[in-house]
């Protein structure tokens, strides 16, 4: 029960962090070859990127723990 609540909280946070990120070219850049220059992530964009990774890993771990326990 406790892990279910934690997983829902992590899922909501993960959705929020993903929606806050800047939109990229998506799959259009893979096929059309956009002309924009790729730059390094800086400031808040970098923190959102790492927060997304951490929350995704936490979500997967809680999902695995829910299956095992």
Number of C-alpha atoms within 10 A of each C-alpha: 7 7 13 13 10 13 19 13 12 19 16 11 16 20 13 12 17 14 10 11 14 8 8 8 11 8 9 10 12 9 8 9 10 10 7 8 5 6 6 6 11 10 7 10 14 13 13 18 15 13 16 19 13 12 18 17 13 17 19 13 13 18 14 11 12 14 8 7 6
